[in-house]
Amino acid sequence: GDRPLTAKELRTKLSAIWQTSHSWRMVSLGRGFYEFHFDSFEDMRLAWSSGTVNLKPGLLRLSKWTNDFSTSTPRQTHAQV
């Protein structure tokens, strides 16, 4: 298959899709997980409402943050087939 997107490529694709009015940041958590920080609540809602994003290759599935999140034991509820 396709190689995973780099963080820079991911940011570029998401910037084109989300088209926010304020800045936002993404922090790599490792193992393909990212945390997103928005300067505007409305921009966060815009990104959240876009749902699963087809990045071609791959998908970005947003999940609500939980305090017990761990990249080593994520709860996988979906599979790409």
Secondary structure, DSSP 4 states (H G I P E B T S, - for coil): -PPPPPHHHHHHHHHHHH--SS-EEEEEEETTEEEEEES-HHHHHHHHHT-SEE-SSSEE------TT--TTS--------
